[in-house]
Amino acid sequence: MIKKQFILFLMCFGTALHGQTAGVVLDSITGEQLALVNISVLGENKGTTSELNGSFSFKETLTKKLVFSLLGYQKKILQAKSNMRVLLQPDEIALNEVVIDNRKKTKKLEIGPENPGVYEAYDHGPRTDTRFFEYKSAYNKTRHIDAITVRTDSKIKEATFKIHLYEPDANGFPGKEMLLQNLVVSVDQGVKNTLFRLEKFHLKMPKTGLFVGIEKLMIESNKRETDNPYQSGVYYPLILYSSAEKDKIFTYSGGQWQVQTKQNQDGVLEKIKTSEPAITLILTN
């Protein structure tokens, strides 16, 4: 009898540890429900995104720690629980000065993928993939960021994702965000190149270079069910990637920036044959 009770205890304990993590994310000052918060399992490429009403749920072991991050709020790390009430504290962010732009755009420069004829779609899970645009002296007369295009594949209408623009920090990692608001964009069904205009933000390409990041949103409106018993569904859009050779690849996953590099026997960095999001940057004067 004691043995049976012990086995039952272990079964219940195991279920508790591997139960569903759920909760709601709120503004710590106003109590407003926060939508599209990135929720990552610390150190792992697992996670989800809060819905429009701030709620979230996903199947994850309750022994893990979760990282909550949203532009305009301080990042927070908490122990996973079955019923969470997460309060995020707003960052003190200075507002951009309003600029009256009377420029006449007489020049345009498009910087596209290295191999524009080769594209593959990947479902990398809840993470932000980036493409780095190195600054060149040839851009001196076309430094204004006019727009970007992103190549996607979607099986649903109006699938959404976030676009991030980062300046490199002192260590070359994606650092300060150039936009002070969340840029949520949508794309239509099919394989498409969609243009997103950024001219209203009056941004200039930093001379240290620019990271453009694409954040996947794991929300129900982006999800399409599948017949695969090992996969609950596919979250669209799928971002298309092109082959490239880079010194470093940066990805936001597990609540932190991950860097991939390759060194030879002498410890010198070598180019990595990899793939990166098929993003085109459009600059004007």
C-alpha positions in Angstrom: 0.0 0.0 0.0 2.8 2.4 0.9 4.6 1.6 -2.3 1.5 2.4 -4.4 1.0 5.7 -2.5 4.6 6.6 -3.2 4.3 5.9 -6.9 1.1 8.0 -7.0 2.9 10.8 -5.3 5.7 10.7 -7.9 3.2 10.7 -10.7 1.4 13.8 -9.3 4.7 15.5 -8.5 5.9 14.9 -12.1 2.7 16.3 -13.5 3.0 19.4 -11.4 6.5 20.0 -12.6 5.6 19.5 -16.2 2.2 21.3 -16.1 1.1 24.2 -18.2 2.7 27.6 -17.5 0.1 30.4 -17.8 -0.6 33.9 -16.7 -1.0 37.6 -17.7 1.5 40.4 -18.3 0.6 43.9 -17.0 2.0 47.4 -16.9 3.2 47.8 -13.3 2.0 51.4 -13.1 -1.3 51.5 -15.1 -2.3 47.9 -14.8 -2.8 47.8 -18.6 -2.6 44.4 -20.2 0.6 44.1 -22.3 0.3 42.5 -25.7 3.1 40.8 -27.8 5.5 40.4 -24.9 8.4 38.1 -25.7 8.4 35.2 -23.2 11.4 32.9 -23.4 12.6 30.0 -21.4 16.0 31.2 -20.0 18.9 29.7 -22.0 16.6 27.7 -24.4 14.9 28.3 -27.7 11.5 27.8 -26.2 8.8 30.2 -25.4 5.7 32.1 -26.5 4.2 35.6 -27.0 1.5 37.2 -24.9 -1.9 37.7 -26.7 -3.6 41.0 -27.3 -5.2 40.8 -23.8 -1.8 40.1 -22.1 -2.5 36.5 -21.4 -0.1 33.6 -22.2 0.1 29.9 -21.8 2.4 27.1 -23.0 3.5 23.7 -22.0 6.7 24.0 -20.1 8.3 22.5 -17.0 7.7 24.6 -13.9 11.3 24.2 -12.8 12.4 26.6 -15.5 12.9 30.4 -15.4 11.2 32.7 -17.9 12.4 35.9 -19.4 9.8 38.6 -20.2 10.9 41.4 -22.6 9.1 44.2 -24.4 10.4 47.4 -26.0 9.7 50.2 -23.6 9.8 48.0 -20.5 12.6 46.6 -18.2 13.4 42.9 -18.8 12.2 40.6 -16.0 13.2 37.0 -15.1 10.8 34.9 -13.0 10.3 31.3 -12.0 7.7 29.6 -14.1 4.3 29.0 -12.4 1.0 27.6 -13.3 -0.8 31.0 -12.6 1.4 34.0 -13.1 0.7 37.7 -12.7 3.7 39.5 -14.3 4.3 43.2 -13.7 6.7 44.9 -16.1 8.1 48.3 -15.2 8.2 50.9 -18.0 11.6 52.2 -19.0 12.3 55.9 -18.9 12.7 56.6 -22.6 13.2 60.1 -24.0 10.8 60.8 -26.8 12.1 61.5 -30.3 12.1 65.2 -31.3 9.5 65.9 -34.0 11.4 66.6 -37.3 9.8 68.4 -40.2 11.2 66.7 -43.3 11.2 68.6 -46.5 13.9 66.6 -48.2 13.6 65.9 -51.9 14.6 62.3 -52.4 16.7 62.3 -55.5 18.8 59.2 -54.7 17.9 55.7 -53.6 20.1 52.8 -52.7 18.9 49.2 -52.1 21.1 46.8 -50.1 19.8 43.3 -50.6 20.6 39.7 -49.7 24.0 38.4 -50.9 22.3 35.6 -52.9 18.9 37.0 -53.9 18.2 34.0 -56.2 18.4 31.4 -53.4 15.7 31.3 -50.6 14.7 28.8 -48.0 12.0 29.0 -45.4 12.8 28.0 -41.8 10.7 27.8 -38.7 13.2 28.6 -36.0 10.8 28.9 -33.2 10.4 31.8 -30.7 13.4 33.9 -31.5 14.6 37.0 -33.2 17.0 36.5 -36.2 19.0 39.5 -37.5 20.8 40.6 -40.6 23.7 43.0 -40.2 24.2 45.8 -42.6 27.8 47.1 -42.6 28.2 50.9 -43.1 30.2 51.9 -46.1 31.5 55.3 -47.2 29.4 55.0 -50.4 26.4 55.5 -48.1 27.4 59.0 -47.0 25.0 60.7 -49.4 22.1 58.3 -48.7 22.1 57.7 -45.0 18.3 58.1 -44.4 16.5 54.8 -43.8 13.6 55.0 -46.2 12.2 51.4 -46.0 12.9 47.7 -45.7 11.5 44.7 -47.6 11.1 41.3 -46.0 10.5 38.1 -48.0 8.0 35.8 -46.3 5.9 32.7 -46.9 2.5 32.5 -45.2 -0.5 30.2 -45.3 -2.8 32.7 -43.5 -3.9 36.2 -44.1 -2.4 39.1 -42.2 0.2 37.1 -40.3 2.2 39.4 -38.1 5.7 39.8 -36.8 7.9 42.5 -35.3 10.7 44.5 -36.9 13.6 45.7 -34.7 16.4 48.1 -35.7 19.5 47.9 -33.4 22.7 49.9 -33.2 25.8 47.8 -32.4 27.1 48.1 -28.9 30.7 48.4 -27.8 31.2 44.6 -28.3 29.5 44.5 -31.7 26.3 42.9 -30.4 22.9 44.3 -31.2 22.4 47.0 -28.6 20.2 50.1 -28.4 17.0 50.0 -30.3 16.6 52.9 -32.8 12.8 52.8 -32.7 11.2 53.8 -29.5 8.0 51.9 -30.3 7.1 48.4 -31.2 6.9 48.0 -35.0 4.3 45.3 -35.6 3.7 44.6 -39.3 1.6 42.1 -41.3 2.0 40.3 -44.5 -0.5 38.6 -46.9 -0.7 34.9 -47.9 1.8 33.4 -50.3 5.4 34.0 -51.0 5.9 37.7 -51.1 8.4 40.6 -50.8 6.6 43.2 -48.6 7.8 46.8 -48.3 7.6 48.5 -45.0 8.1 52.3 -45.1 10.2 53.8 -42.2 10.6 57.4 -43.5 8.2 58.9 -40.9 10.7 57.9 -38.1 13.5 60.1 -39.6 16.2 57.5 -38.9 19.8 57.6 -40.2 21.9 54.6 -40.7 24.6 54.5 -38.0 28.2 54.7 -39.1 28.8 51.6 -36.9 26.4 49.6 -39.0 22.8 48.4 -38.4 21.1 45.2 -37.3 17.6 44.5 -38.6 15.8 41.9 -36.5 12.7 39.9 -37.2 10.9 38.7 -34.1 8.5 35.7 -34.5 5.1 36.2 -32.7 3.8 33.0 -31.1 0.1 34.1 -30.9 -3.1 32.3 -31.8 -3.9 34.5 -34.8 -0.6 33.5 -36.4 -1.2 29.8 -35.8 -2.4 27.2 -38.2 -3.2 23.7 -37.0 -1.4 20.7 -38.5 -2.0 17.0 -38.7 1.4 16.3 -37.2 1.0 14.7 -33.8 4.4 16.0 -32.7 3.6 19.6 -33.6 0.6 21.6 -32.2 0.7 24.0 -35.2 2.8 26.3 -37.4 3.1 29.9 -36.6 3.2 32.2 -39.6 4.6 34.0 -41.5 7.7 31.9 -42.2 10.6 34.2 -42.9 12.6 33.3 -46.0 16.4 33.1 -45.7 19.2 33.5 -48.2 22.7 32.0 -48.1 25.5 34.2 -46.9 29.1 34.3 -45.5 29.5 36.2 -42.3 32.0 36.6 -39.5 29.3 36.5 -36.8 25.6 35.6 -36.6 23.5 37.1 -33.8 20.2 35.7 -32.6 18.0 36.6 -29.6 17.0 33.3 -28.0 16.4 32.1 -24.5 16.1 35.6 -23.2 19.6 36.7 -24.3 21.7 37.4 -27.4 23.5 34.4 -28.8 26.5 34.8 -31.1 27.8 32.2 -33.6 31.4 32.3 -34.7 34.0 30.1 -36.3 37.8 30.1 -35.6 40.7 28.4 -37.3 43.5 26.6 -35.6 45.3 29.9 -35.0 42.2 31.4 -33.3 41.5 33.8 -36.2 37.8 34.3 -37.1 36.7 32.7 -40.3 33.7 33.3 -42.5 30.6 31.1 -41.6 28.6 29.7 -44.4 25.1 30.3 -43.1 21.7 31.8 -43.9 20.1 35.0 -42.8 16.7 36.7 -43.2 16.0 37.9 -46.7 15.9 41.6 -45.9 16.6 44.5 -48.2 17.5 47.9 -46.7 16.5 51.0 -48.8 18.4 54.2 -48.1 17.7 57.7 -49.5 19.4 61.1 -49.4 
